[in-house]
Amino acid sequence: MFDLIIRRARLSDGSLTDIAVRDGKIAALGEVEGSATQERDLAGRYWLSAGWIDSHVHCYPKSPIYHDEADKIGVETGVTTVVDAGSTGADDVDEFYQLTRSASTQVYALLNIARTGILTQNELADMNQIDKVGVRDAVQRLPGFIIGIKARISSSVVEANGIKPLVRAKEIQHENGDLPLMVHIGNNPPDLDEIADLLSSGDIITHCYNGKPNRILTPAGELRASVTRALQRGVRLDVGHGTASFSFEVARVAIAQGILPHTISSDIYCRNRINGPVYTLAHVMSKFFSVGMTLPQIIDCVTVSAAEGLRLHDKGRLEVGYDADLTIFDVKEETCLFTDSEGQSVAGEKQLMPLAAVVGGRWFITDEGKKHHVFDL
């Protein structure tokens, strides 16, 4: 007896499968025999993938600058796991952890190397904010919640300190078991070449397709040599769309050269969720049809690749024994106007519509699913 069976789900490669869940884990795939406490038949009409992981969000409700509620950006929009990227530092990560325990969405944190997190926009302008002992103690207190560290390395954040906070971040990383390190890039100084040359295998460059002068492409539209070297060392690219960090043109030119993102993330918080240009992770994902990516590539960026990059070893795959985190969605073949962070618009022809999320075997109908009465019984 299973807890849940979803029948005739369409996978991103077009094939159909049943999927059975027991005790919060995937228990069977293929043509599943037997019965379950709850069954849903998608009749080959709707798509299913491993649960979507948004690798870069801001959902610490008490942050004065970037805040939101985990479920509003999570299960209500088809996202089963969110990773807060540096909203909190060692001073307030314990409170953040407690606040997220009541969420249906699974929440993890990348700890800001500044002990106050993002209380201000320039948290790394004072090197005294970077407390190695505070980071170490926080990581030891919350090993299942803090899964990496975050350093925002752009001029408005570091001010006169240049590359020094990133040097300190790498030291902290090595002293804490080489946790994943996500590095925000933006306006210089420091120059992106300085940043890229310090990064090593597994490190993550977020805002990878931003349109600022300090971007990954040269004025001639070629990938910077420093970024090429970084990718060859195993550095990863994360979208981190946000309010000011995604350019259709940069993404189109880069992807045409084979420079695809490892992860597609939203950098969502309440203002860019409500007012755009982000809205939801699904909306951000949909933009990548317009810059040359396929459905399987897009889905991989929020499932298997996201889980690998953040070392979430039980997530991201439709395999027996993995967490029963699933996203059920539709692909609407309809024209939609998408806008990037530069104010440029593109008419897309496909839109992803998340209809339901399954988290550890628990079924949640999304806002879109409720609106369209897809799973009304």
C-alpha positions in Angstrom: 0.0 0.0 0.0 1.4 3.4 -1.0 0.6 6.8 0.4 0.2 8.4 -3.1 0.3 7.2 -6.7 0.4 9.7 -9.6 -0.5 7.9 -12.8 0.3 8.7 -16.4 2.5 11.7 -15.7 4.4 13.2 -18.7 8.1 13.7 -18.2 10.2 16.4 -19.8 11.4 13.9 -22.5 7.7 13.2 -23.4 7.5 9.7 -21.9 4.7 8.7 -19.5 5.2 7.1 -16.1 3.4 6.3 -12.8 5.1 7.4 -9.6 4.4 6.0 -6.2 5.2 7.5 -2.8 5.6 5.9 0.6 6.9 7.5 3.8 8.0 10.7 2.0 10.2 8.9 -0.5 9.8 7.8 -4.1 8.9 4.1 -3.8 8.2 3.0 -7.4 8.3 4.3 -11.0 7.0 3.0 -14.3 3.8 1.0 -14.5 3.0 0.9 -10.8 0.8 -2.0 -9.5 -1.1 -1.7 -6.3 -3.2 1.0 -4.6 -2.7 4.0 -2.5 -4.4 6.2 0.1 -4.5 8.9 -2.5 -4.3 8.6 -6.3 -4.1 11.2 -9.0 -4.3 10.5 -12.7 -2.7 13.1 -15.0 -3.9 11.1 -18.1 -0.8 12.1 -20.0 -2.0 15.7 -20.1 0.2 17.3 -17.5 3.9 17.2 -17.0 5.8 16.1 -13.9 9.4 16.6 -12.8 11.4 16.3 -9.6 10.4 19.1 -7.3 11.6 22.5 -8.4 14.5 24.0 -6.4 15.0 27.8 -6.4 18.7 28.2 -5.6 18.5 31.9 -4.9 15.7 33.6 -3.0 15.2 36.0 -0.2 12.6 34.8 2.4 13.7 36.0 5.8 10.5 37.8 6.8 12.2 40.2 9.1 14.8 41.5 6.6 14.3 45.2 6.1 15.3 45.2 2.5 14.7 41.8 0.8 12.0 39.8 2.5 9.1 37.4 1.7 7.3 34.3 2.9 8.6 30.9 2.0 5.3 29.4 0.9 4.4 32.4 -1.3 7.5 31.8 -3.4 7.5 28.1 -2.7 4.6 25.6 -2.8 2.1 28.2 -3.9 4.1 28.5 -7.1 5.2 24.9 -7.6 8.6 25.2 -5.9 9.2 22.5 -3.3 12.6 23.8 -2.1 14.0 27.3 -1.7 17.5 28.4 -0.7 17.8 31.8 0.9 20.9 33.5 -0.5 22.4 35.5 2.3 19.5 37.4 3.8 20.8 36.4 7.2 24.3 36.2 8.8 25.4 34.6 12.0 23.5 37.1 14.2 20.0 36.2 13.0 20.2 32.8 11.2 18.8 31.0 14.2 15.7 33.1 14.2 15.3 32.6 10.5 15.6 28.8 11.0 12.9 28.9 13.6 10.6 31.0 11.4 10.9 28.5 8.5 9.9 25.4 10.5 6.2 26.1 10.0 6.5 26.5 6.2 5.3 23.7 3.9 8.1 24.6 1.5 11.5 23.2 2.4 13.9 26.1 3.3 17.7 26.2 3.4 20.1 29.0 3.8 23.4 30.2 2.3 24.8 32.1 5.3 26.0 35.7 4.5 29.6 36.1 5.5 28.6 39.4 7.1 27.3 38.6 10.5 24.3 41.0 10.1 23.3 39.6 6.7 21.6 42.2 4.4 20.4 44.7 7.0 22.0 47.4 4.7 23.1 47.3 1.1 26.8 47.6 2.0 27.2 44.8 4.5 30.8 44.1 3.4 32.1 47.7 3.5 33.4 47.0 7.1 35.7 44.0 7.2 34.9 43.7 11.0 31.5 42.5 9.9 33.1 39.2 8.7 33.4 37.1 11.9 35.0 33.7 11.1 34.2 32.3 14.5 30.5 33.4 14.2 30.2 31.7 10.9 31.8 28.5 12.2 29.6 28.4 15.2 26.4 29.0 13.1 27.3 26.3 10.7 27.9 23.9 13.5 24.6 24.8 15.2 22.5 24.4 12.0 24.3 21.9 9.8 21.1 20.7 8.1 19.9 24.2 7.4 23.0 26.2 6.4 24.2 24.4 3.3 26.6 27.1 2.0 27.8 30.6 2.3 27.1 33.8 0.3 29.3 36.8 -0.5 28.0 39.8 -2.4 31.0 41.1 -4.3 30.0 44.3 -6.1 31.0 47.9 -5.6 27.9 49.0 -3.6 28.3 46.2 -1.2 32.1 46.1 -0.6 32.8 49.8 -1.2 36.5 50.5 -0.7 37.3 46.9 0.3 37.5 45.6 -3.3 38.3 41.9 -3.5 39.3 41.5 0.2 35.8 40.2 1.4 36.0 37.4 -1.3 39.5 36.4 -0.1 38.1 36.2 3.4 35.0 34.2 2.1 37.4 31.6 0.5 39.2 31.3 3.8 35.9 30.7 5.6 34.8 28.2 3.0 38.0 26.1 3.5 37.7 26.3 7.3 34.1 24.9 7.1 34.5 21.8 5.0 34.5 23.5 1.6 30.8 24.4 1.7 29.3 25.7 -1.5 30.1 29.4 -2.0 27.7 31.6 -4.0 29.2 34.9 -5.2 27.0 37.8 -6.3 28.5 39.8 -9.2 27.5 43.3 -10.2 29.1 46.6 -10.8 32.8 47.0 -10.4 35.2 47.4 -8.6 36.2 44.7 -8.0 36.5 43.6 -11.6 34.9 40.3 -12.6 38.3 39.0 -13.7 39.6 39.4 -10.1 36.6 37.6 -8.8 36.6 34.7 -11.3 40.3 34.1 -10.8 39.7 33.4 -7.1 36.9 30.9 -7.6 37.4 27.1 -7.6 35.4 24.0 -8.4 31.8 24.1 -7.1 31.8 27.8 -6.5 28.7 29.6 -7.9 28.6 32.9 -9.8 25.1 34.3 -9.4 23.6 37.0 -11.7 25.6 35.4 -14.5 23.6 37.0 -17.3 23.4 40.5 -15.8 23.7 43.4 -18.3 26.0 45.6 -16.3 29.5 46.7 -17.7 31.1 44.1 -15.4 29.4 41.2 -17.1 30.6 37.8 -18.3 30.8 39.0 -21.9 33.4 41.3 -23.4 32.2 44.3 -25.4 32.7 42.1 -28.5 30.2 39.6 -27.1 32.8 36.9 -26.3 33.1 35.1 -22.9 35.7 36.7 -20.8 38.9 34.6 -20.6 38.8 34.6 -16.8 35.3 33.2 -16.9 36.3 30.6 -19.4 39.1 29.5 -17.1 36.7 29.5 -14.1 34.2 27.2 -15.9 37.1 24.9 -16.9 37.9 24.6 -13.2 34.3 23.6 -12.4 32.8 27.0 -11.4 29.0 27.1 -11.9 26.7 29.7 -13.3 23.5 30.7 -11.6 20.9 33.0 -13.1 19.7 34.9 -10.0 17.3 37.0 -12.2 16.3 39.6 -9.6 15.2 43.2 -10.1 18.5 44.3 -11.8 20.5 41.2 -12.8 19.1 39.6 -16.0 19.6 40.7 -19.6 17.9 38.9 -22.4 20.6 40.0 -24.8 23.5 38.8 -22.6 21.7 35.4 -22.1 20.9 35.0 -25.8 24.5 35.7 -26.9 26.0 33.6 -24.2 23.7 30.6 -24.7 24.2 30.7 -28.5 27.9 30.1 -27.7 27.0 27.1 -25.5 27.4 29.1 -22.2 24.3 27.7 -20.5 23.4 28.2 -16.8 23.9 25.4 -14.4 21.0 26.6 -12.4 18.0 28.9 -13.1 17.0 30.9 -10.0 14.7 33.8 -9.3 16.4 36.1 -6.7 12.8 36.7 -5.7 11.5 38.7 -2.8 8.1 40.5 -2.2 8.6 43.6 -4.4 9.9 41.8 -7.6 7.4 39.0 -7.0 4.4 41.4 -6.9 5.6 44.1 -9.3 7.9 42.1 -11.6 10.0 41.4 -13.5 10.4 38.2 -11.6 6.9 37.2 -10.4 7.7 33.4 -9.9 10.4 30.9 -10.6 8.1 29.5 -13.4 8.0 32.9 -15.0 11.8 33.1 -15.0 12.1 29.6 -16.3 9.7 30.4 -19.1 12.0 33.2 -20.3 14.7 30.7 -21.3 12.6 29.2 -24.1 13.1 32.6 -25.8 16.9 32.4 -25.5 17.5 29.0 -26.9 16.9 26.4 -24.2 14.7 23.3 -24.4 12.3 22.1 -21.8 14.6 19.2 -20.6 17.5 21.7 -20.2 15.3 24.2 -18.3 13.9 21.5 -15.9 17.4 20.1 -15.2 18.5 23.6 -14.1 15.9 23.6 -11.3 16.1 19.9 -10.3 19.2 17.6 -10.8 21.7 20.4 -11.4 20.4 22.6 -8.6 20.5 19.6 -6.2 24.1 18.7 -7.2 25.4 22.2 -6.9 24.0 22.7 -3.4 24.7 19.1 -2.3 21.1 18.2 -1.6 21.8 14.6 -2.1 18.2 13.2 -1.7 16.6 15.7 -4.1 16.5 16.6 -7.8 15.9 13.2 -9.3 13.0 10.9 -10.1 14.5 7.8 -8.7 13.5 5.3 -6.0 14.8 6.3 -2.6 14.9 10.0 -3.4 12.7 12.5 -1.5 9.1 12.6 -2.9 9.4 16.2 -3.9 7.6 16.7 -7.2 6.2 19.5 -9.4 3.2 19.0 -11.7 2.9 21.6 -14.4 1.5 22.5 -17.8 3.3 24.0 -20.8 1.0 26.7 -22.3 1.6 27.3 -26.0 0.6 30.9 -26.0 2.3 34.3 -26.6 3.4 36.1 -23.4 5.4 39.3 -23.1 8.5 38.8 -20.9 10.6 41.6 -19.6 14.1 41.5 -18.3 15.9 43.6 -15.7 17.0 46.1 -18.4 13.4 46.9 -19.4 13.7 45.0 -22.6 10.8 42.8 -23.6 10.5 39.6 -25.7 7.4 37.9 -26.9 7.7 34.3 -25.8 5.6 31.5 -27.2 5.6 29.1 -24.2 4.8 29.5 -20.6 5.2 27.1 -17.7 2.2 26.9 -15.4 2.8 25.1 -12.1 -0.3 23.3 -11.0 0.7 21.3 -7.9 3.6 20.5 -5.7 4.4 17.4 -3.7 6.7 17.9 -0.7 7.8 14.8 1.1 4.7 13.1 -0.3 2.2 15.9 0.7 0.1 17.3 -2.1 -0.4 21.1 -2.5 -2.4 22.7 -5.3 -0.7 25.9 -6.5 -2.3 29.3 -7.0 -2.5 28.5 -10.7 -4.0 25.1 -10.1 -6.7 26.6 -7.9 -7.4 29.3 -10.4 -7.9 26.8 -13.2 -9.7 24.2 -11.0 -7.3 21.6 -12.4 -7.4 19.1 -9.5 -10.9 19.8 -8.1 -12.4 16.5 -7.0 
